[in-house]
Amino acid sequence: MSAPNANTPSMLGGHAQYAKGYVEETIGNVTGSKEWQESGKQDAQEGINEMKAANQAKNSEPAASGIGGQVEELAGKAAGCEGMEKEGLERQEKAT
């Protein structure tokens, strides 16, 4: 099995990229900055693309990980992503 690298899409990385874009776009909307709005839209779309790629590339079951599962579960709750939250719980259950 190969180690993950920077080129491997991840749900967590995709959610983080999407959140970054959402914040940038919101700042652009508040300040009226077209540059911030466009940058935010682009970053949000990149996040969506990464999440889609991670979903297509993932194994049928999430890997076991207690700490990583907790982080993924909490990030899923914070982002409002039920799938990410569920995978985090599954990882934690497998680790025990």
VENFENSUL-V411062 format. One line per field, one symbol per residue. phi: phi as a letter, one per 40 degrees, with the letter a starting at -180 (. if undefined). psi: psi as a letter, one per 30 degrees, with the letter a starting at -180 (. if undefined). A space follows every 50 residues. Layout:
# VENFENSUL-V411062
phi->???
psi->???
This chain:
# VENFENSUL-V411062
phi->.cccbccccbcccccccccdcccdcccccccgcccccccccccccccccc ccccccccccbcccaccccccccccccccgbccccccccccccccc
psi->klkkaffkkkeeeeeeeeeeeeeeeeeeeefgjeeeeeeeeeeeeeeeee eeeeeefllfkklkjeeeeeeeeeeeeefgjeeeeeeeeeeeeef.
